[in-house]
Amino acid sequence: MAAHDRKKSKEDNAPSSHFHVDITLILFWGSIVSASLVAFGIGYFSRVYLFTSLSPKVNILPSSHVVRSETLPPPLLDKCKVLPQFVYTSKHYETGIRTTSDNMLVRHQASSEDVEACPSPDAQPADEEEEHQPAGQHMLVDIKNVDGSFLNSELRLANAMVELVRMSGLTMLSYHCHGLDPVGVSCIGVLLESHVSFHTWPIEGVITFDLFTCGPKSLIPYLDTIKELFGVPRQFALSGGSTADQPHMNWSYKKRGFKRGSKSNVDETTDMNMFLLGWMEYDMKQIVADVQTDFQTIEIYDVLNPRFRHLDSYKRSLANDGSYEATHPEFFKPDRIVYMDHIMQSRLFGEAAYHEALVHPALFAHANPKRVAIIGGGEGATLREVLKHNTIERVTMIEIDEKMVQTSRQYLPEWNDCSNLEGSADSCFDDPRAEVFYTDAVQWFMDRYGEGSTDDKYDVIIMDALDPSSEVEFSDVLYNNDKLAAALSRALGDDGIIISQVGEDDFLSDAGSHISKKKSEQTFMKHLRNNGFTAVKEYSEAHGNFHGVWHYVILFKDRKSLANWYANEAEIDLRIRQRGMKVKNDPSTTPFRFFDGATMMGYQYATRINEEVACRGMPRAAFCELQHGFDPIKENTPASALEVKPSLIPNGEQGLFPKEVIPEGSYVAIEEKVNAILSPPSTTKIIQSLRSQSEPLKPLATYLSEYGQGHTFYGMYGMSVDPSRMHFLNYGCDSNGVVADASAFESSFYNPYIDRSHLLLLRGMETVNRDVQEGEELLGNFFSLLVDKNTQSRRARYRAQCLAENPVA
């Protein structure tokens, strides 16, 4: 074999450097899947290890999110409840921020023996229809300063949630919790009645809580349970931390949905629901008492509103550290609010102003009040204010609800505190001058003061009961009852006074009182007028801290009492000094906290809004067309257009002559007449009594008699004198003429326009009854105003003048 042939043969037999491997598809895809699973597992366990073992946040909160579902408590059904039929549907998503997720479904815990011990379904009360209405209750709760490890533990949180549902008598169908990355837990429980849910911020120590149920059972009683279960203190707070470190809870409560019935949602508009329960912002909203009596529900809350008082200041006031807050804790304590059937009755920071406004205007309007009756007033504050007067011999309080008085003694001691009055008792209910009857006040008066009654009469009756606008049956019995009005009139002496709070004051947007909720108030005044009352006044007080300005009415049997009602500031302050009971350990002060002469003068007239609403009646009164006492259409001839010259009438001295034509119906010199001199009844009485004893007073008395005009608007005789150039106006029998007649308004029973404009009316806003030419003497016709004994000489002189000008044939 040739050499190159042998070489070629060796090359052919040598192994090749290129080769291929045949593998199956199963082996190929199995390798890919296996590698992926290994990579995923390494990444997952590395992430869990890093966040649960190495994260500094978790070191602060030593609790693991890694919880197996079987360790969470199951929602167990009460042994006497039937397992409800339901379909469970869920969908879960992998978001990468959830470390654990656990679902639990309801289980029945009852054995056959337990079921036999349960009452039969027929023996159990039927569910109320309200449970099946499209409505429910919503409770929101925020708690801060909570232990972080608790807030980061699904197990502890789930236990708390299941226990809350059990203690509340609710039925949990299922729940699930998510532990979040890096910390925090969200849980939601589905209830047969609706749901419960919460979310936590462990680092910040905060949990926000949401509970909604469709049943009629109130959730408010379970607030303490929620705080106990979820408000776990931080460890350093348990070991002596300050009060600021303790768990603090804010909450709100609202009724939601749509109830059936025309008045189905009225309860949600009550004071308590609108202005207390539904507000989350209060730093404190603590239940003090919840009492159900035979007549009403009494609910008392302590409240801190951050707009007026700060929680931190309140806590400092408890510290006894010498700070201003600790030295004066009375300025920083919570407000205490009293509700009856969810309607606010009074509050600690405002009750004194409200009750002083209810009592003292009437007692100081009476010349010498000795016997007073109170209708209602179960808190004791109205009684407290009456007992501050040293003229009082007997106070009769008629309150239908004895349990209200007991509640007031226990929870409202400030309302009935008479410990500072000499000769009184710690509680005003125990004052020797007080007597309390627990009965229906309406029937009490009607039984004792029927026709021919000889029972002792009262000087003042104070009505501190329901508002006339209250939509309850008793309100109608109280204010729309002619027989009661007759009995109240017979129960009072001839100079007796009735005073009553009548609810929230008018708003400028209100309709006329004849069709509004004020209708009962108007009916009440009408009944009293028909039974001998001669005048009524209304006034308002804004410092009672209600949700609106409060309104009062006072009615007088004798118009002479109006002289005390319209007393000036100094007169009232003097009576306060003379009338006030002595204060223990401080005889230099009076027991009246807010009431004084200036306050009383602010009550003497109705408000502009009261006047406007009164004008919305049908038919509209003529005086309602006037603006601030003046007719806007009428012109005014200024005083500068008049000159004083010798009069043209017989025996006349000086007279008034226009320098231009005065159109018919015009005012004359009103810019000067508004400055008329007023002599009120007390001043007029002093001048008249001393005119014969004091030479200096005689000219003043003569001036008033000759140039003034008398009136009884203030209840007793007073006078007004015109100091303007209209002072030279002479009397004309056939006047050309200036006409004024103020007699019509003096006997008015109720007219807020006259009350507010009486100063203009008393000053005589005269008008001319025909055109008066330039240079013609201006004469007046005011014969009708000279009706009192002090102006009889002028009246006789004018009559003689007219007879001389027009002799009788």
Disulfide bonds with the S-S distance in Angstrom:
Cys80-Cys118 2.05
Cys177-Cys187 2.09
Cys418-Cys428 1.97
Cys615-Cys624 2.13
Cys733-Cys802 1.92
